[in-house]
Amino acid sequence: MIKAKNSLGLVFFPAFDWAISPTHPEREERLLYTRDQLFEEGIADIEGIQFYNPIIAHEKDIQRVHFCVPDVGSRVTDSHLISAGGAIKAMDAVMKGDVDKAFAMVRPPGHHAQRVVYGDRGFCVVNVEAVMLERIRQDYGDLRVAIIDTDCHHGDGTQDIYWNDRNTLFISFHQDGRTLYPGTGFLDEFGGPSAYGYNINIPLPPGTGDEGILYVLDHVVLPILEEYKPDIIINSAGQDNHYTDPLTNMNFSAKGYAMLNSRLNPDIAVLEGGYSIEGALPYVNLGIILAMAGLDFSNVREPDYDEEALQQTKRTTEYIKKLSHLVYSRWQNREKLWAEDIKGKDLISLERQVYYDTDGILENQTQTFISCDKCSGISTIDSQSDGGYHIYAITIPRDGCPRCVDRGHKIYKDISSGNYTNIYLQDRVNDAYLAK
């Protein structure tokens, strides 16, 4: 019998009762073909690989991360709660020591879901990794975590949630936002005042293949992780960099994904995007599982794979090398850049528009970060949607000092409800959520 080098927990949830439409690329078949492939390859028979059933996330798990407008019940379905619960189950198995690693193959995905949630954008309503992580932090204490987002689309939701949290390093490498949804993820998106430099984006050109993505991993991501020294590494494991994906323009292969996972060596992987239902996902998921289990993945290969045809151009290779040098240089000089761009500012405000492409909702939002020399400082969101909501939301961070806790509650108490449809307070110090 084959035995896994690393014991691996697998959570599988295809969400049979949730789809944007019967023919939409984000539907249950994304995982059903994978299930067939895994059983055909005998994955369930490998010693050390264990399947777990998901749990159901609680409303409070969502409230630790999101401001759902008007409330969680109006925006979040049971399928979203189980998808997040599947990820929680996976990470909990690792934290308990039941397994060395875990892979949550769940849907719906979540990395486009930001702090404020009016609806579905980028096929995401609930940020699965963030809900998972904040539940685990609540149960096991604070952790120094790195989230590496390898989805072809920029993980703008995860970036938004951890923008001002230096205990959560976020690295996203993705197809350049000038050529792909959501149109974000550039080098100057570098983090909030208390976490400047800890939000790292690597926008790659269309046509990037195995060579380019693995170069970024080896020359940017792994060196940064070596310096950051996280307690836990989470792979936000989107699979739409694949050369057959219908929504993107990259040339990554299943073996490339397996090599990436083997070198990255994450503790937890969570499935994100990937819409080549037959041509990519069964092979990519198999490669990730074998790599996480420490097993041979050299024979993982798509039936139509043509290495020569997928070779990236020399121009692309040179561009990626220069980009990698620039990104790593910015990381090394983050303190200097902080002194130039952030130091001495008591308030930093960000104004932006957010479009919920699936639901057709436009949001105008202003985030304000209030600096504090004792903690990360509180933040506020003034947000208005074209659906008639106008909300004000306050977040007290996990490391909030007594002064910021008091200040956050005072703002919530004093702000007039006559000016807003909804007012929220997220008190992460006391694990409390208030709404009026």
N, C-alpha and C positions, 0 to 999 in steps of 0.2 A: 504493500500500500504506500502511496505517495504521502509524505508528511511535509506540511508547511514549515518553513524555517521560522517565520513569524506567525504566531496565531492571529487569525483574522476574523473579525465579526462582520457579517453582512446583513444589512437591513434592506428589505425590498418592499416598495410600496408604489404600484403603478397608478393608483387613483382611478379606478374604473368609472367612478361617477362624476368626474370633473374633466371638462374639456372646453376650450373656448368655442369650438365648433367641431362637428364630426370629422371634417377634413383638415382641420388646422394642424400644422406641424407639431404643436405642443399638445399631444394627446397620448392615450394610454399605450399605444403601440410602441412608443419610445422605449418602453421597458419590456414589453412582451416578447419581442424578438431577442432581447438580451437574455431573458429567462430561458428561452428555448436553447440558446447557444450555451449557456452555463450548464444546463442539464446534459446537453449533448456531449460536452467536454468532460463531464464527470466532476465538476467543481464541488458538488455536495458530498462527494465520496472522499475528498482529500482530508486526511487527519489534520486537525488544527484549524480548519475553516468551519465556522459555526454560523448558522442563520438565526436571526432574531426577529421577532415581530415588533412593529413600531408601537409606541405608546401614543396617547393623545395629549398634545400640549394644552396647557391651561390658558385661560384668558389672561391671567396675570403674566404668563410668559411673554405674551405678545405685548402687553403694556410696558414691560421693562425696556422694550426696544422702540416701539412705534407709538405714534399718535394717530389712531384710526379715526377717521371723521365720518359720521359723528361718534361711532363707538365700534368696538371690536366685532360685536354681533352683526353689525350692518355690513361689514366689509369682508369678514373672514369666514370661509366655509369649513366644514368638517375635514375635507380633503387637505386644506392648508394646515389645519391643526395636526393632522396625522403626518403630513410631510415633515413639519417641524419636529413633531414628536419622534419620528423615525431617526432624525439626526440626533436628537437628545439621547435616545436609546443607544445609538452608536457610540457617542462620546462618553456616555456614562459607563459603558462596558469597558472602555479603555481606562477611564479614571479608576474604576474599581479593581483593575488588574485582571479582569476575566479574559481579556485578549490583549495582544500587543498593539494591534491596529484595528481600525474599523472603516468600512465604506458604506455610506448611506446612499443607496440607489433609490432615490425618492423623487417624486414630482407631486405638485407643481414646483418649479424652481423658484428662486427668490432673490438673486443678487442685485436686481434692479429696484427692489422695494426699499424706499428711503425712510427717514424718520417719520415724515408725514405720509399718510396713506389715504388718498381719496378714492382709489380704485386700482385697477390692473394696468401696469405699464411694463412693457417688455416681457409679458406673460407672467409677471411677478406681483404678488400682493403682500406676502409675508417674507421677510428676509430670513431664510432657513438657518444659515450659519450663525447669524447674530442672535436669533432666538435661542438656538442651541447653546452658544457660548455663554450668554448671560444667565441661562438657567444653571449651567454647570458652575459658573462663578458663584452663583447664589448658594449652590449645594456644597461646593468644595473650597470656597475661598478664592481670592483673587489669583489670577494667573497671568503670566507674561506670554502673550500669544502672537504668533505670526499667521496671517491669513494670506495665502498665495492664490490669487485668482487667475486660472489659466483658461477661462472661457474666452472665446474670440471677441465677445462684446465687453466693453469696459464695465467693471463692477461698480457702477456709480452709486447704487444703493448702499453697499457695504462701505464705500468711501465716505458717504454722507454720515452714516451712523458712527463711524470711528474716526472722523475727521480731527477730533480734538482729544484723542486718547492715545498717549504714547505707550501705554501698556498693550496696545493692539497695533502691531505693525501691519500695514496693508500694502501689498504689492500686487499690482495687476498688470499682466502683459497681454496685449489684445491688438486686434486690427485697428489701425489709426482711425480716430474718431472723425477725421475729415472724410472718411470713406465708408463709415458704417455707424448704425445706431449704437449708442444714444448720442453720439457727437461730442463726447467728453473723454477725459482720460489723458490729458496732456501733462507735460513735464512740470508746468508751473502750478498744477494742482498738488500742493506739497504738504498740506495739513494745516490745522488750526494753530492758534497762538501757543497752546500748551503742548502741541505735538508736531511742530513744524519739522518737516523732514521725514516723518514717520508714515507718510502717505506717498507711495512711489508708483508712478505710472510709466509704462514702457510701451509707447504706441508703435506698432510694427507695420511695415508696408504690406499691402496685398501681395500675395505670392510667396510669403514667407513659408518655408518648409521645415523639415526636421532639423536641418543644419542650423538655421537661424534661431529657432526657438530654443534648441539645446545650447547654443552659444550664449544666449541671454541668461539661461539658467546657470551656466557654469561661470560666467564672467560678471554677473550682476547679482542675481538672486542668492546663490549659495554664499558668496563672500559677505553679503549683507547679513544673512542669517547667522553666519559664523561670528560676526561682530555683535549682533543683537542678542544672541543666545536665548531664544524663547523656550519656555517650558513645554509648549505644545505648538506643533505646526499643523495647520488646517489647509487642505487643498480644496479650494472652490473649483471643483473638477468639471468645468464645462468642456464639451467635446465638439464644439462647432468650429474649431480650427481645422477640422478634417477636410481633406481635399474633395470629398463628395457632398459636403454640407450645402443645402440649397440656399442658405441665407447669407453666406460669407464668401470670402475670396482668398482663403489660405490653402496651404498644401501639406498640412501635418498628417502623419500616418498613425495607424494603431500601434505599430512598434515604437514610433517616436513618443507617443503618449506613455507607453510602458517604460521606456528609457527615462523619460522625464520623471515619472513617479518613483522609479528606482533610485535616481540620484537625489531627488528632493526629499525622499524618505519621510513623508508626512505621517503623523499619528492618526489623523482622521481625514477622509476624503468625503465630500458631499457632491452628488451629481447636480450640475447646473444645466446649461443649455446643451444642444446637440440634436440636430433635426434630420440627419440622414439616418432614417429609422432602420433600414435594412443594410445599407452599405457601410455604415460606420459604427453605430453604437454597440452591436453585439461583439465586434472585434476589439473596440477600444475598451469597453468595460471588462472584457476578458483579460486584456493586457494589463490594465490597472490592477485587477485582482491578483494576477500572477505576480506582478511586481511587488505589491504590498505584502504578499505572502512569502516573498523571497524565493519564488520558484522560477524556473526557466521560462522565458517568454520569447525566445528566439524564433520560434515557429509561428508566432501570431502574425497573420498576414491576410489582408483582404484579397478576395479572388481577382479583382481588377487592378491590383497595385502594380504600378510601373515606376520604378525608382528614377529612371532616366527622364521620363516625361515630367516628373514632379520636382526635378532639381531646380532650386532657386537660382536666379541670375547672379552673376558676379556683382552687378550694380547693387542688387538687394543685399548681398553679403557684406559689401563695403559699407553700405548705409547702416546696417545693423551693428557692425563693429564700432562705428563712430557714435551711434546712439547709445550703445552700451557704455562706452567710455564716459560720455556726458552724464548719463544717469548715475553711474557709480561715483563720479566726481562730485555731483551735487549731494549725494548721501554723505560722502566724506567731509564736505564743507557745510553741512547743515547748520552747525552752530554759527558759523560766520554769516550764512544767509539769513538766519533768524535775527541776528544782530542788525543786519541791514534792513530787513523787511518788516520785522515785528516788534523788536525791543522798544519799550517806552510807550507803546500804545495801550491805553486802558480798555478801549472798545474796538472791536473789529467787526464790521458788518459786511455781509455778502448778500447781494440782490441777484435773483435769478428767476427765470421762468422754467417750469417743469411741465412737460406734456405727457399725459397718460395716453399713449398711443392706442392701446387696446380699447379703452373706454371713452376716448375722445374728450378728456377733461384737461383744461389749461389752468395751471396754478401759478400765481405770482407770489413769491416768497422772499422774506428778508430774515436772515439768521444773524443774530448778534452774539458775539462771544465776549464775556466780561472777564478781564484778566484778574488773577489773584496770585499773590506770591506764596500762598500756603497750599493751594490745590489747583486743579485744572480750571476752576472757575465755572460759574453757571452760564448757561446759554439760553437764548430765547428765540422763538420763531413766530413771526407775524406772517400769516399765510391766508391768501384769498383765492378761492376757485371760482370759475365761471358757472359753477352749479349753485352758487348762492351762499356758500359757507365762507365765514371769515373767522379764523381761529387765532388764538394766542396760546403758545405752549412754552413752558419753562422746564428745563432739565437741570437738576442738581447731580453732578457726576458721582461715581462710586467713591472717589477720594475726596469728596467735598468736605471742607473744613466747617467748623461750627458757624462761623460768620456767613459763609455762603449758603449753608442750610437755612439759617434764619432769613437771609436776604431773599432766597428763592420763595419761601413760604410767605414772606411779606408782600412780594410782588403779586403772587397768586391771590392773596387776600384783598389787596388794595385795588387791583385792576378792575375796571368797570365792565360788567357783563353787558351793559347797554351798547357797547361798541363792537361786540363780537358775538357770533352765534355760539361759540364753544371756547372754553378756557380750560387748559390742562396743566397739571404739575406732575412731573416725573421725578420723584425723590429717590435716587438710587442708594443713598446712604441708609435710609430706613426701609428700603424696598416698598415704597408706598406710591400709589397713583391716585390722583385726585382729578375730578372733572366737574365743571359746572356750566 
